Amino acid sequence: MKFKFTDYHVHTAKWSADIDENGPNFEDYIKIAEINQINICFLEHYELYSIEKDKNNPFYNGNIDNYLEELDELKETYDFILCGLEVEYYKDREIELLEFMDDYEKELDFIGGTVHEWIAGYPVTTKEKLIKFLEKKKMKDIIDEYFETTKMMINSQIFRNICHIDTIFRYINENDIKPEDDCDISENRVLDLGRLCIKNKMHIEYNLSGNKFSIGRSFPSKKITSQLLKEGGKFFVGSDSHSLDYFENQIPNVKKAYIFINSI
């Protein structure tokens, strides 16, 4: 890549369903990235259930080929952009996910495995949906299921890169939706996931997005990241940008994150 540092987690309005249609496009990000001398990876959401059922999903009806073509054309001009996907893991869809990887892994520069939801329609990374989920399940069960599902994803070895391993705490934390007394929110649970990634030779995301939420820290935390680095963990850095202002403001922090990671 052209520049020293890379932001591996950037979303656009056209290709990620959780951004308003007036949000940023490829070229918007590219202009800012070039000025600030940083490589960027477009890591758009790829969620099997939504793609199959929602005609408004950007990847509905095989549109992934259009996505690849658009970025291939841009890559002919810009040598600091990567074509990637943030692929949702579902334990009951492992065969389809493996088939997807067989078909497209070589076509993409980067794929990150992720867990936002394990029951379609109830992502724990959307506050409104999380509150509805909490009306159906106990908080303890939701947290436990998140860690169990993430462990399954890692053990499946479908992905080489794992995104924000403790994003369950985006809203469930002492500053927002307070954990109930019977909830296990210990750092050891996150460390166990990280160690499992190390065992399976997977790269872990140092995701900066928690700083824009009430939790006010990265996923995983700097402390946990330091420990995992000492134990041989390999990390990539992502801003998890959904807007241009946020992306531009996070560029210095992305660069600092790499300096921190490389210092351990």
Sequence and secondary structure as in RCSB ss.txt:
>XXXX:A:sequence
MKFKFTDYHVHTAKWSADIDENGPNFEDYIKIAEINQINICFLEHYELYSIEKDKNNPFYNGNIDNYLEELDELK
ETYDFILCGLEVEYYKDREIELLEFMDDYEKELDFIGGTVHEWIAGYPVTTKEKLIKFLEKKKMKDIIDEYFETT
KMMINSQIFRNICHIDTIFRYINENDIKPEDDCDISENRVLDLGRLCIKNKMHIEYNLSGNKFSIGRSFPSKKIT
SQLLKEGGKFFVGSDSHSLDYFENQIPNVKKAYIFINSI
>XXXX:A:secstr
  SS EEEEE  TTT TTS TTS  HHHHHHHHHHTT EEEEEEEE HHHHHH TTSTTGGGTHHHHHHHHHHHH
TT TTEEEEEEEE  GGGHHHHHHHHHHHTTT SEEEEE S SSTT  TTSHHHHHHHHHHS HHHHHHHHHHHH
HHHHHHT  SEE  TTGGGTTBSTTSB   TT    HHHHHHHHHHHHHTT EEEEEGGGGGSTT S BS HHHH
HHHHHTT EEEEE  BSSHHHHHHHHHHHHHHHHHHHH 
